[in-house]
Amino acid sequence: TVSMTRTGKFFISILVNQDEEKWIPAENKVGIDLGLKHFAVMTNDAMVSEKIDNPRLIRKSEAKVKKAQRALSRKKIGSKNREKAKLLLAKKHEKIANQRQDFLHKLSRRIVDENQVIVVETLKSKDMMKNHKVAKSIGDVSWYEFVRQLEYKCTFYGRTLIKADPWYASTQICSTCGVKGEKKTMDVREWTCTHCGEYYDRDINASLNLLMLAD
């Protein structure tokens, strides 16, 4: 199949038969909490936590995209200059899309290579995007695509993917004593359990609770 992008790049897709890769078991389990400040906060069964920065690709390229959009709007409809401006804008959007896919593929493959059981938070992006203050950031972060990539890679490499229930209160539950506390607003990044007194980073606590679902 031959296809062409809006920027004039050609791609050829070829279907082939090949032997399946030998599955190499991994020993680790990991819980993954998704967010906006950090794209992912991961804790494995060795109790090692890692925070993956959110690349914020749209935010970083926003000024250049807006400049290209303004240039396009000033060009006469049907003119060659308008076609050039339209191509330039398409290239800006294509670059962002390629950067996002590169980030998601590298991270999801790394997680699948390192872990046998993966527990990931599932978020209702459409509902969350009704909040206009964070809609652009949620659209930029691509949680759905990340989970989709994890899912098919886990199937291919013989891993187990567990998608936590969207209503699972991973943030509210104390991962030490299991008591569910009050609902916390997004600005509360750290808290102390009122039952056992344990002090937590909000996202690491959530990843610990997700990790427990792997057992």
Backbone as ProteinMPNN parsed JSONL, in Angstrom:
{"seq_chain_A": "TVSMTRTGKFFISILVNQDEEKWIPAENKVGIDLGLKHFAVMTNDAMVSEKIDNPRLIRKSEAKVKKAQRALSRKKIGSKNREKAKLLLAKKHEKIANQRQDFLHKLSRRIVDENQVIVVETLKSKDMMKNHKVAKSIGDVSWYEFVRQLEYKCTFYGRTLIKADPWYASTQICSTCGVKGEKKTMDVREWTCTHCGEYYDRDINASLNLLMLAD", "coords_chain_A": {"N_chain_A": [[0.842, -1.191, 0.0], [0.635, 2.125, -0.943], [0.975, 5.32, 0.355], [0.396, 8.845, 0.874], [1.398, 11.649, 2.732], [-0.003, 14.763, 4.017], [2.009, 16.545, 3.686], [3.39, 15.75, 1.512], [5.009, 13.503, 1.703], [5.906, 10.179, 0.915], [4.828, 6.898, 1.785], [5.401, 3.418, 2.044], [3.681, 0.506, 2.665], [4.236, -2.768, 3.568], [3.121, -6.06, 3.698], [4.211, -8.881, 5.378], [5.101, -12.327, 6.045], [6.421, -13.661, 9.037], [8.521, -15.361, 11.384], [7.432, -15.784, 14.747], [8.691, -13.76, 17.389], [10.778, -15.011, 19.968], [9.457, -15.285, 23.151], [10.686, -13.564, 25.877], [10.728, -13.922, 29.18], [10.124, -11.469, 31.722], [10.989, -10.322, 35.004], [9.945, -8.307, 36.571], [7.287, -6.294, 38.034], [5.069, -3.551, 37.499], [3.526, -0.488, 38.461], [1.669, 2.09, 36.995], [1.035, 5.425, 37.118], [-0.759, 7.906, 35.496], [-0.466, 11.301, 34.35], [-0.51, 14.948, 34.214], [1.423, 16.882, 35.041], [3.65, 15.211, 35.367], [4.175, 12.873, 32.84], [4.071, 10.124, 33.329], [4.199, 8.26, 36.339], [6.049, 5.786, 37.755], [6.217, 2.797, 39.64], [8.019, 0.002, 40.629], [8.153, -3.544, 41.616], [10.35, -3.669, 43.211], [10.176, -1.509, 44.687], [11.098, 0.812, 43.56], [10.805, 3.998, 42.324], [9.945, 6.069, 39.515], [9.827, 9.097, 37.737], [8.436, 10.252, 34.788], [8.944, 12.859, 32.68], [6.506, 15.11, 31.33], [6.411, 15.693, 27.935], [5.14, 17.868, 26.71], [4.545, 18.732, 24.005], [2.855, 20.187, 22.2], [2.573, 22.615, 23.563], [5.225, 23.539, 23.553], [5.636, 24.034, 20.864], [3.727, 25.837, 20.213], [3.858, 28.639, 19.668], [5.187, 28.744, 17.184], [3.389, 27.349, 15.576], [1.107, 28.978, 15.704], [2.115, 31.252, 14.45], [2.512, 30.284, 11.868], [-0.144, 29.745, 11.224], [-1.256, 32.311, 11.22], [0.149, 33.414, 9.096], [-0.858, 31.874, 7.011], [-3.54, 32.685, 7.003], [-3.374, 35.221, 5.969], [-2.834, 34.965, 3.316], [-3.908, 34.991, -0.092], [-6.819, 33.313, -1.146], [-6.553, 30.443, -3.148], [-4.15, 31.144, -4.251], [-0.627, 30.577, -5.087], [1.108, 31.176, -3.039], [-0.51, 30.806, -0.85], [-0.85, 28.051, -0.897], [1.754, 27.283, -0.333], [2.024, 28.281, 2.248], [0.088, 26.75, 3.524], [1.211, 24.231, 3.302], [3.486, 24.581, 4.88], [2.336, 24.953, 7.425], [1.139, 22.436, 7.733], [3.42, 20.862, 7.927], [4.411, 21.696, 10.383], [2.464, 20.67, 12.148], [2.727, 17.97, 11.545], [5.303, 17.425, 12.431], [5.003, 17.688, 15.217], [3.219, 15.576, 15.701], [4.83, 13.397, 14.918], [6.91, 13.598, 16.788], [5.495, 13.072, 19.128], [4.603, 10.408, 18.704], [7.086, 9.134, 18.587], [8.048, 9.503, 21.199], [6.062, 8.117, 22.698], [6.23, 5.494, 21.638], [8.876, 4.733, 22.269], [8.881, 4.866, 25.085], [6.762, 3.081, 25.801], [7.735, 0.673, 24.714], [10.062, 0.311, 26.194], [9.008, -0.068, 28.777], [7.564, -2.436, 28.416], [9.642, -4.179, 27.742], [11.006, -4.314, 30.164], [9.267, -5.268, 32.126], [7.095, -7.861, 33.358], [4.475, -7.917, 34.263], [2.169, -5.358, 33.96], [0.543, -2.663, 35.313], [-1.766, -0.242, 34.617], [-3.095, 3.021, 34.928], [-6.355, 3.951, 33.937], [-7.869, 6.551, 32.272], [-10.641, 8.74, 31.807], [-10.529, 10.5, 29.241], [-12.169, 12.077, 27.543], [-14.227, 12.99, 29.212], [-12.722, 14.447, 31.041], [-11.727, 16.465, 29.455], [-13.741, 18.254, 29.276], [-13.314, 20.178, 31.067], [-12.183, 23.205, 30.45], [-9.829, 24.424, 31.212], [-7.82, 22.557, 31.31], [-8.044, 21.166, 28.982], [-6.527, 21.44, 26.578], [-3.999, 20.557, 27.409], [-4.575, 17.906, 28.096], [-5.33, 16.901, 25.627], [-2.878, 17.043, 24.386], [-1.318, 15.183, 25.735], [-1.959, 12.473, 25.218], [-2.892, 9.972, 26.474], [-4.611, 7.809, 25.866], [-3.571, 6.729, 23.46], [-1.08, 5.903, 24.367], [-1.738, 3.823, 26.19], [-2.958, 2.123, 24.377], [-0.771, 1.39, 22.786], [0.792, 0.071, 24.703], [-0.894, -2.081, 25.151], [-1.008, -3.638, 22.711], [1.667, -4.258, 22.426], [2.223, -5.68, 24.726], [0.682, -7.949, 24.23], [2.043, -8.97, 22.011], [4.604, -9.517, 23.012], [4.183, -11.257, 25.09], [3.426, -10.315, 27.628], [1.611, -9.283, 30.613], [-1.029, -7.121, 30.762], [-2.719, -5.023, 32.897], [-5.526, -3.119, 33.164], [-6.511, -0.657, 35.211], [-9.634, -0.085, 36.864], [-11.491, 2.776, 35.865], [-12.674, 4.092, 37.986], [-11.247, 3.404, 40.179], [-9.829, 4.404, 43.164], [-6.995, 5.333, 43.247], [-5.445, 7.495, 44.026], [-6.582, 8.379, 46.384], [-6.426, 6.373, 48.292], [-4.51, 5.139, 50.998], [-1.445, 3.695, 50.541], [-0.11, 2.256, 52.424], [-1.682, 1.592, 54.767], [-4.161, 1.165, 53.667], [-6.465, 2.638, 54.033], [-9.081, 4.653, 52.815], [-8.936, 7.982, 52.075], [-10.07, 11.448, 52.119], [-11.339, 13.084, 49.125], [-8.94, 14.509, 46.968], [-7.886, 17.639, 45.762], [-6.442, 18.779, 42.612], [-4.243, 20.415, 43.147], [-3.099, 19.488, 45.44], [-0.278, 17.965, 46.09], [1.234, 16.49, 47.848], [0.67, 14.565, 50.811], [-0.447, 13.577, 54.12], [-1.347, 10.58, 55.642], [-4.225, 10.381, 57.573], [-4.815, 8.284, 59.17], [-2.666, 6.37, 59.564], [-0.477, 7.994, 59.55], [1.47, 8.074, 57.604], [3.578, 9.699, 55.226], [3.152, 11.033, 51.978], [4.075, 11.322, 48.521], [1.835, 12.355, 46.161], [1.534, 11.16, 43.528], [3.33, 9.013, 43.513], [2.28, 7.451, 45.563], [-0.143, 6.743, 44.309], [0.837, 5.165, 42.188], [1.911, 3.068, 43.634], [-0.387, 1.914, 44.735], [-1.588, 1.042, 42.372], [0.306, -0.817, 41.577], [-0.148, -2.834, 43.443], [-2.348, -4.111, 42.398], [-1.336, -5.925, 40.688], [-0.791, -8.278, 41.952]], "CA_chain_A": [[0.0, 0.0, 0.0], [1.387, 3.39, -1.023], [0.191, 6.45, 0.859], [1.11, 10.116, 0.893], [0.947, 12.552, 3.784], [-0.378, 16.106, 3.559], [3.227, 17.304, 3.384], [4.004, 15.223, 0.289], [5.901, 12.37, 1.963], [5.331, 8.898, 0.513], [5.123, 5.742, 2.622], [5.009, 2.132, 1.471], [3.401, -0.501, 3.69], [4.379, -4.105, 2.994], [2.705, -7.129, 4.598], [5.07, -10.052, 5.221], [5.026, -13.375, 7.058], [7.685, -13.863, 9.716], [8.432, -16.186, 12.582], [7.199, -15.017, 15.959], [9.847, -13.603, 18.264], [10.728, -15.809, 21.181], [9.111, -14.494, 24.325], [11.677, -13.594, 26.951], [10.029, -13.457, 30.383], [10.744, -10.471, 32.594], [10.624, -10.627, 36.384], [9.392, -7.164, 37.298], [5.925, -5.785, 37.928], [5.118, -2.094, 37.622], [2.287, 0.278, 38.485], [1.894, 3.345, 36.264], [0.051, 6.49, 37.316], [-0.648, 8.886, 34.415], [-0.817, 12.648, 34.788], [-0.165, 16.082, 33.365], [2.717, 17.432, 35.459], [4.524, 14.145, 34.861], [3.404, 11.999, 31.953], [3.873, 8.864, 34.038], [4.979, 7.968, 37.549], [6.085, 4.329, 37.771], [6.856, 2.133, 40.775], [8.094, -1.445, 40.391], [8.043, -4.364, 42.812], [11.531, -3.423, 44.053], [9.837, -0.238, 45.335], [11.85, 1.885, 42.904], [9.879, 4.876, 41.603], [10.537, 6.915, 38.468], [8.904, 10.07, 37.163], [8.702, 10.561, 33.379], [8.463, 14.209, 32.394], [5.561, 15.332, 30.235], [7.146, 16.463, 26.916], [4.379, 19.086, 26.387], [4.977, 19.035, 22.633], [2.054, 21.268, 21.622], [2.933, 23.85, 24.268], [6.556, 23.982, 23.121], [5.597, 24.463, 19.455], [2.515, 26.638, 20.04], [4.163, 29.93, 19.056], [5.511, 28.529, 15.774], [2.155, 26.938, 14.887], [0.264, 30.166, 15.584], [2.74, 32.117, 13.446], [2.211, 29.68, 10.562], [-1.582, 29.915, 11.003], [-1.48, 33.727, 10.856], [0.691, 33.598, 7.745], [-1.809, 31.25, 6.086], [-4.777, 33.475, 6.951], [-3.133, 36.458, 5.209], [-2.612, 34.641, 1.908], [-5.098, 35.001, -0.946], [-7.342, 31.984, -1.441], [-6.278, 29.986, -4.503], [-2.815, 31.559, -4.702], [0.481, 29.653, -4.827], [1.647, 31.497, -1.72], [-1.379, 30.178, 0.161], [-0.527, 26.625, -0.888], [3.039, 27.144, 0.365], [1.76, 28.519, 3.666], [-0.672, 25.596, 4.006], [2.185, 23.141, 3.424], [4.338, 24.893, 6.031], [1.544, 24.669, 8.623], [0.988, 20.977, 7.818], [4.704, 20.331, 8.383], [4.502, 21.969, 11.827], [1.607, 19.696, 12.823], [3.298, 16.648, 11.326], [6.474, 17.284, 13.309], [4.495, 17.447, 16.575], [2.666, 14.214, 15.721], [5.954, 12.455, 14.862], [7.606, 13.655, 18.077], [4.646, 12.403, 20.114], [4.667, 8.974, 18.453], [8.434, 8.687, 18.949], [8.083, 9.46, 22.662], [5.179, 7.058, 23.187], [6.749, 4.185, 21.244], [10.098, 4.424, 23.027], [8.542, 4.626, 26.483], [5.967, 1.86, 25.929], [8.599, -0.489, 24.437], [10.951, 0.144, 27.34], [8.221, -0.622, 29.881], [7.253, -3.829, 28.068], [10.895, -4.939, 27.816], [11.504, -4.422, 31.538], [8.274, -5.761, 33.076], [6.231, -8.96, 32.947], [3.107, -7.496, 34.578], [2.069, -3.896, 33.916], [-0.765, -2.147, 35.722], [-1.807, 1.155, 34.19], [-4.302, 3.775, 35.218], [-7.155, 4.313, 32.766], [-8.524, 7.832, 32.524], [-11.668, 9.126, 30.855], [-10.028, 11.759, 28.675], [-13.253, 12.901, 26.998], [-14.901, 13.661, 30.319], [-11.79, 15.4, 31.648], [-11.525, 17.583, 28.535], [-14.827, 19.217, 29.444], [-12.695, 21.26, 31.834], [-11.437, 23.949, 29.432], [-8.528, 24.846, 31.728], [-6.821, 21.509, 31.075], [-8.401, 20.438, 27.756], [-5.404, 21.429, 25.622], [-2.941, 19.717, 27.982], [-5.011, 16.518, 28.01], [-5.247, 16.547, 24.214], [-1.467, 16.937, 24.032], [-0.61, 14.128, 26.452], [-2.2, 11.208, 24.496], [-2.942, 8.793, 27.347], [-5.283, 6.693, 25.19], [-2.635, 6.131, 22.513], [-0.042, 5.236, 25.154], [-2.294, 2.564, 26.689], [-3.154, 1.278, 23.187], [0.529, 0.839, 22.423], [1.143, -0.916, 25.728], [-1.757, -3.247, 25.009], [-0.62, -4.545, 21.618], [3.041, -4.718, 22.654], [2.128, -6.729, 25.747], [0.176, -9.138, 23.547], [3.085, -9.478, 21.116], [5.782, -9.979, 23.751], [3.822, -12.185, 26.148], [3.31, -9.651, 28.93], [0.252, -9.129, 31.126], [-1.413, -5.731, 31.0], [-3.924, -4.857, 33.708], [-6.021, -1.745, 33.12], [-7.291, -0.409, 36.419], [-10.956, 0.514, 36.682], [-11.419, 4.248, 35.92], [-13.184, 4.587, 39.27], [-10.361, 2.975, 41.267], [-9.335, 5.633, 43.815], [-5.577, 5.109, 43.54], [-4.892, 8.685, 44.666], [-7.187, 8.625, 47.695], [-6.145, 5.272, 49.212], [-3.169, 5.067, 51.567], [-0.845, 2.432, 50.101], [0.444, 1.559, 53.583], [-2.712, 1.0, 55.637], [-5.333, 0.833, 52.864], [-7.622, 3.475, 54.357], [-9.415, 5.632, 51.785], [-9.101, 9.316, 52.637], [-10.952, 12.357, 51.412], [-10.941, 13.407, 47.755], [-7.915, 15.555, 46.969], [-7.858, 18.481, 44.569], [-5.226, 18.604, 41.813], [-3.119, 21.186, 43.674], [-2.518, 18.756, 46.572], [0.721, 17.058, 45.526], [1.75, 15.657, 48.931], [-0.29, 14.496, 51.906], [-0.172, 12.653, 55.219], [-2.509, 9.757, 55.972], [-4.752, 10.719, 58.896], [-4.989, 7.046, 59.941], [-1.394, 5.768, 59.988], [0.542, 9.036, 59.646], [2.475, 7.969, 56.539], [3.657, 10.891, 54.371], [3.217, 10.559, 50.601], [3.981, 12.034, 47.26], [0.531, 11.942, 45.615], [1.624, 10.292, 42.349], [4.014, 7.767, 43.88], [1.287, 6.661, 46.302], [-1.067, 6.173, 43.329], [1.512, 4.096, 41.45], [2.041, 1.944, 44.566], [-1.703, 1.264, 44.791], [-1.782, 0.348, 41.101], [1.202, -1.973, 41.591], [-0.783, -3.89, 44.255], [-3.331, -4.825, 41.576], [-0.598, -6.936, 39.905], [-0.673, -9.505, 42.741]], "C_chain_A": [[0.879, 1.243, 0.0], [0.481, 4.513, -0.56], [1.055, 7.706, 0.869], [0.527, 11.006, 1.984], [0.588, 13.907, 3.186], [0.841, 16.945, 3.199], [3.984, 16.727, 2.191], [4.973, 14.078, 0.507], [5.172, 11.08, 1.6], [5.768, 7.797, 1.478], [4.619, 4.488, 1.929], [4.845, 1.134, 2.601], [3.411, -1.874, 3.031], [4.01, -5.146, 4.04], [3.558, -8.365, 4.327], [4.751, -11.079, 6.308], [6.39, -13.528, 7.705], [7.456, -14.737, 10.947], [8.213, -15.282, 13.797], [8.478, -14.933, 16.786], [9.674, -14.467, 19.502], [10.438, -14.903, 22.377], [10.175, -14.676, 25.405], [11.015, -13.049, 28.208], [10.831, -12.401, 31.139], [10.228, -10.722, 34.015], [9.827, -9.517, 37.061], [7.898, -6.959, 37.068], [5.998, -4.277, 38.131], [3.708, -1.508, 37.639], [2.548, 1.643, 37.889], [0.735, 4.309, 36.493], [0.28, 7.546, 36.236], [-1.078, 10.259, 34.901], [-0.39, 13.706, 33.802], [1.179, 16.694, 33.743], [3.824, 16.484, 35.04], [3.656, 13.242, 33.988], [3.081, 10.684, 32.645], [4.75, 8.822, 35.274], [4.887, 6.466, 37.739], [6.787, 3.832, 39.029], [6.846, 0.636, 40.509], [8.094, -2.208, 41.707], [9.303, -4.345, 43.671], [11.381, -2.101, 44.803], [10.696, 0.924, 44.815], [10.866, 2.698, 42.066], [10.625, 5.755, 40.61], [9.466, 7.835, 37.91], [9.35, 10.419, 35.749], [8.104, 11.93, 33.073], [7.476, 14.227, 31.234], [6.266, 16.183, 29.173], [6.455, 17.754, 26.487], [4.714, 19.601, 24.973], [4.181, 20.168, 21.997], [2.419, 22.603, 22.253], [4.253, 24.413, 23.767], [6.54, 24.536, 21.691], [4.452, 25.435, 19.176], [2.78, 27.958, 19.302], [4.436, 29.786, 17.558], [4.267, 28.154, 14.973], [1.25, 28.146, 14.679], [0.808, 31.127, 14.532], [2.432, 31.603, 12.041], [0.733, 29.835, 10.223], [-1.912, 31.347, 10.593], [-0.992, 33.999, 9.448], [-0.265, 33.022, 6.702], [-3.06, 32.116, 5.915], [-4.615, 34.748, 6.115], [-2.984, 36.212, 3.714], [-3.938, 34.565, 1.152], [-5.515, 33.579, -1.29], [-7.104, 31.629, -2.912], [-4.892, 30.34, -5.011], [-1.762, 30.504, -4.372], [1.079, 29.902, -3.447], [0.811, 30.879, -0.598], [-1.096, 28.682, 0.259], [0.785, 26.372, -0.154], [2.855, 27.306, 1.875], [1.007, 27.342, 4.284], [0.263, 24.404, 4.222], [3.072, 23.348, 4.651], [3.618, 24.582, 7.341], [1.383, 23.162, 8.819], [2.27, 20.33, 8.33], [4.89, 20.549, 9.883], [3.691, 20.93, 12.604], [2.17, 18.283, 12.699], [4.489, 16.404, 12.244], [6.041, 16.986, 14.746], [3.979, 16.019, 16.706], [3.781, 13.168, 15.727], [6.721, 12.423, 16.178], [6.818, 12.91, 19.148], [4.723, 10.884, 19.948], [6.026, 8.397, 18.849], [8.548, 8.527, 20.463], [7.275, 8.282, 23.197], [5.707, 5.668, 22.848], [7.978, 3.795, 22.068], [9.776, 4.087, 24.478], [7.77, 3.318, 26.642], [6.815, 0.615, 25.675], [9.534, -0.749, 25.616], [10.236, -0.511, 28.516], [7.927, -2.104, 29.641], [8.506, -4.704, 28.142], [11.289, -5.245, 29.263], [10.557, -5.13, 32.497], [7.419, -6.88, 32.5], [4.756, -8.621, 33.177], [3.077, -5.977, 34.695], [0.655, -3.497, 34.299], [-0.787, -0.66, 35.4], [-3.152, 1.777, 34.539], [-5.054, 4.034, 33.918], [-7.977, 5.548, 33.115], [-9.554, 8.118, 31.438], [-11.342, 10.504, 30.288], [-11.149, 12.669, 28.192], [-13.975, 13.665, 28.093], [-14.007, 14.749, 30.925], [-11.594, 16.633, 30.769], [-12.671, 18.59, 28.561], [-14.378, 20.397, 30.312], [-11.769, 22.027, 30.893], [-10.045, 24.389, 29.899], [-7.438, 23.824, 31.421], [-7.049, 20.761, 29.763], [-7.234, 20.339, 26.778], [-4.29, 20.511, 26.119], [-3.3, 18.245, 27.88], [-4.948, 16.031, 26.561], [-3.814, 16.31, 23.772], [-0.825, 15.672, 24.581], [-0.833, 12.722, 25.887], [-2.145, 9.963, 25.377], [-3.539, 7.588, 26.626], [-4.323, 5.972, 24.247], [-1.529, 5.376, 23.245], [-0.524, 3.872, 25.651], [-2.53, 1.599, 25.528], [-1.85, 0.616, 22.77], [1.002, -0.207, 23.432], [0.38, -2.215, 25.506], [-1.276, -4.175, 23.902], [0.812, -5.045, 21.784], [3.081, -5.805, 23.721], [1.648, -8.04, 25.127], [1.278, -9.79, 22.714], [4.244, -10.103, 21.885], [5.438, -10.84, 24.973], [3.797, -11.579, 27.533], [1.838, -9.595, 29.35], [-0.003, -7.657, 31.408], [-2.725, -5.716, 31.777], [-4.317, -3.386, 33.67], [-6.947, -1.524, 34.307], [-8.629, 0.227, 36.069], [-10.847, 2.036, 36.78], [-11.855, 4.83, 37.258], [-12.324, 4.146, 40.451], [-9.653, 4.195, 41.859], [-7.874, 5.496, 44.223], [-4.942, 6.284, 44.275], [-5.375, 8.835, 46.106], [-6.817, 7.568, 48.735], [-4.703, 5.342, 49.711], [-2.578, 3.705, 51.21], [-0.205, 1.65, 51.248], [-0.637, 0.858, 54.394], [-4.009, 0.666, 54.892], [-6.576, 1.645, 53.153], [-7.828, 4.509, 53.258], [-9.705, 6.97, 52.439], [-10.056, 10.158, 51.816], [-10.434, 12.628, 50.001], [-10.006, 14.603, 47.773], [-7.952, 16.333, 45.663], [-6.507, 18.357, 43.882], [-4.021, 19.345, 42.381], [-2.474, 20.52, 44.894], [-1.569, 17.698, 46.025], [1.318, 16.114, 46.568], [0.744, 15.66, 50.073], [0.134, 13.462, 52.935], [-1.447, 11.896, 55.557], [-2.96, 10.063, 57.402], [-4.918, 9.487, 59.778], [-3.661, 6.499, 60.459], [-0.244, 6.778, 60.078], [1.622, 8.979, 58.582], [2.393, 9.194, 55.624], [3.912, 10.457, 52.938], [3.362, 11.663, 49.565], [2.727, 11.481, 46.583], [0.663, 10.899, 44.502], [2.316, 8.969, 42.65], [3.074, 6.87, 44.668], [0.306, 5.995, 45.336], [-0.436, 5.022, 42.565], [1.707, 2.864, 42.331], [0.717, 1.172, 44.667], [-1.987, 0.489, 43.511], [-0.92, -0.913, 41.04], [0.582, -3.135, 42.354], [-1.801, -4.708, 43.458], [-2.661, -5.931, 40.741], [-0.532, -8.254, 40.64], [-1.91, -10.38, 42.595]], "O_chain_A": [[1.761, 1.39, 0.846], [-0.65, 4.643, -1.03], [2.284, 7.633, 0.872], [-0.691, 11.101, 2.135], [0.838, 14.169, 2.01], [0.723, 17.943, 2.487], [5.095, 17.164, 1.891], [5.697, 13.709, -0.418], [3.998, 10.897, 1.921], [6.913, 7.762, 1.929], [3.555, 4.488, 1.308], [5.759, 0.937, 3.402], [2.69, -2.117, 2.063], [4.533, -5.117, 5.154], [3.627, -8.844, 3.195], [4.2, -10.741, 7.356], [7.409, -13.527, 7.014], [6.345, -14.833, 11.469], [8.735, -14.169, 13.866], [9.244, -15.892, 16.875], [8.567, -14.632, 20.015], [11.099, -13.884, 22.576], [10.512, -15.797, 25.787], [10.763, -11.847, 28.302], [12.06, -12.446, 31.182], [9.144, -11.278, 34.193], [9.109, -9.772, 38.027], [7.333, -7.385, 36.061], [6.871, -3.778, 38.842], [2.818, -1.972, 36.927], [3.536, 2.292, 38.232], [-0.402, 4.036, 36.106], [1.401, 8.032, 36.078], [-1.951, 10.373, 35.762], [0.038, 13.401, 32.689], [1.99, 16.995, 32.866], [4.814, 16.895, 34.434], [2.536, 12.893, 34.361], [1.958, 10.188, 32.561], [5.891, 9.284, 35.263], [3.792, 5.919, 37.87], [7.816, 4.371, 39.434], [5.803, 0.06, 40.201], [8.042, -1.609, 42.781], [9.324, -4.943, 44.747], [12.309, -1.631, 45.461], [10.976, 1.882, 45.535], [10.177, 2.153, 41.203], [11.775, 6.134, 40.829], [8.342, 7.41, 37.643], [10.49, 10.829, 35.53], [6.895, 12.127, 33.194], [7.598, 13.455, 30.283], [6.686, 17.299, 29.48], [7.11, 18.649, 25.953], [5.11, 20.752, 24.791], [4.758, 21.024, 21.326], [2.558, 23.607, 21.555], [4.387, 25.622, 23.579], [7.342, 25.407, 21.352], [4.23, 25.816, 18.027], [2.014, 28.343, 18.419], [3.976, 30.601, 16.757], [4.104, 28.585, 13.831], [0.686, 28.321, 13.599], [0.036, 31.747, 13.802], [2.13, 32.383, 11.138], [0.387, 30.037, 9.059], [-2.75, 31.569, 9.718], [-1.634, 34.725, 8.69], [-0.46, 33.611, 5.639], [-3.573, 32.259, 4.805], [-5.599, 35.292, 5.613], [-3.008, 37.158, 2.927], [-4.954, 34.13, 1.695], [-4.691, 32.748, -1.672], [-7.414, 32.416, -3.806], [-4.493, 29.89, -6.085], [-1.964, 29.654, -3.504], [1.504, 28.968, -2.767], [1.329, 30.486, 0.447], [-1.099, 28.111, 1.35], [0.923, 25.378, 0.559], [3.444, 26.575, 2.671], [1.257, 26.978, 5.433], [0.126, 23.664, 5.196], [3.371, 22.397, 5.374], [4.21, 24.017, 8.26], [1.479, 22.668, 9.942], [2.216, 19.358, 9.082], [5.453, 19.7, 10.574], [4.168, 20.377, 13.594], [2.095, 17.495, 13.641], [4.661, 15.304, 12.77], [6.633, 16.138, 15.414], [4.262, 15.334, 17.689], [3.698, 12.172, 16.446], [7.135, 11.358, 16.636], [7.395, 12.205, 19.976], [4.888, 10.157, 20.928], [6.1, 7.292, 19.386], [9.082, 7.53, 20.949], [7.751, 7.535, 24.053], [5.641, 4.761, 23.678], [8.096, 2.652, 22.509], [10.328, 3.14, 25.039], [8.088, 2.523, 27.527], [6.635, -0.398, 26.351], [9.766, -1.899, 25.988], [10.784, -1.398, 29.171], [8.03, -2.921, 30.555], [8.426, -5.857, 28.566], [11.839, -6.309, 29.551], [10.979, -5.554, 33.573], [7.06, -6.864, 31.323], [3.895, -8.994, 32.38], [3.862, -5.386, 35.436], [-0.314, -3.941, 33.683], [0.074, 0.093, 35.856], [-4.199, 1.134, 34.454], [-4.429, 4.312, 32.895], [-8.686, 5.579, 34.121], [-9.347, 7.769, 30.276], [-11.812, 11.529, 30.783], [-11.101, 13.882, 28.397], [-14.299, 14.842, 27.931], [-14.479, 15.831, 31.274], [-11.326, 17.722, 31.277], [-12.586, 19.652, 27.944], [-14.983, 21.469, 30.29], [-10.682, 21.546, 30.573], [-9.181, 24.692, 29.076], [-6.268, 24.182, 31.286], [-6.319, 19.817, 29.462], [-6.983, 19.274, 26.215], [-3.701, 19.769, 25.332], [-2.433, 17.415, 27.607], [-4.562, 14.893, 26.298], [-3.553, 15.484, 22.897], [0.103, 15.136, 23.976], [0.025, 11.856, 26.061], [-1.434, 9.008, 25.063], [-3.034, 6.473, 26.755], [-4.269, 4.742, 24.237], [-1.091, 4.321, 22.786], [0.197, 2.88, 25.545], [-2.326, 0.393, 25.674], [-1.822, -0.569, 22.439], [1.546, -1.244, 23.053], [0.93, -3.306, 25.652], [-1.146, -5.378, 24.125], [1.139, -6.141, 21.33], [3.877, -6.74, 23.632], [2.151, -9.112, 25.462], [1.426, -11.012, 22.713], [4.803, -11.111, 21.453], [6.308, -11.12, 25.797], [4.112, -12.254, 28.513], [0.94, -9.831, 28.541], [0.711, -7.026, 32.189], [-3.714, -6.321, 31.362], [-3.553, -2.515, 34.085], [-8.02, -2.12, 34.399], [-8.739, 0.981, 35.102], [-10.181, 2.544, 37.682], [-11.452, 5.935, 37.62], [-12.632, 4.473, 41.597], [-8.964, 4.927, 41.149], [-7.552, 5.538, 45.41], [-4.009, 6.098, 45.056], [-4.653, 9.361, 46.953], [-6.885, 7.836, 49.934], [-3.783, 5.577, 48.928], [-3.158, 2.672, 51.546], [0.199, 0.503, 51.062], [-0.526, -0.334, 54.678], [-4.863, -0.04, 55.428], [-7.635, 1.379, 52.585], [-6.88, 5.161, 52.82], [-10.614, 7.082, 53.262], [-10.756, 9.658, 50.936], [-9.253, 12.431, 49.711], [-10.233, 15.579, 48.487], [-8.04, 15.746, 44.585], [-5.539, 17.89, 44.483], [-2.885, 18.947, 42.126], [-1.408, 20.95, 45.333], [-2.01, 16.651, 45.551], [1.847, 15.059, 46.219], [0.041, 16.65, 50.28], [0.96, 12.591, 52.664], [-2.505, 12.5, 55.737], [-2.157, 10.006, 58.333], [-5.135, 9.608, 60.983], [-3.533, 6.197, 61.645], [0.823, 6.47, 60.608], [2.586, 9.742, 58.636], [1.307, 9.667, 55.29], [4.776, 9.616, 52.688], [2.846, 12.77, 49.717], [2.58, 10.266, 46.45], [-0.016, 9.873, 44.53], [1.939, 7.928, 42.112], [3.067, 5.655, 44.468], [-0.043, 4.827, 45.51], [-1.091, 4.01, 42.315], [1.671, 1.737, 41.835], [0.703, -0.059, 44.683], [-2.562, -0.599, 43.557], [-1.348, -1.945, 40.523], [0.756, -4.292, 41.97], [-2.085, -5.856, 43.798], [-3.346, -6.771, 40.159], [-0.241, -9.276, 40.019], [-1.981, -11.454, 43.192]]}, "name": "protein", "num_of_chains": 1, "seq": "TVSMTRTGKFFISILVNQDEEKWIPAENKVGIDLGLKHFAVMTNDAMVSEKIDNPRLIRKSEAKVKKAQRALSRKKIGSKNREKAKLLLAKKHEKIANQRQDFLHKLSRRIVDENQVIVVETLKSKDMMKNHKVAKSIGDVSWYEFVRQLEYKCTFYGRTLIKADPWYASTQICSTCGVKGEKKTMDVREWTCTHCGEYYDRDINASLNLLMLAD"}
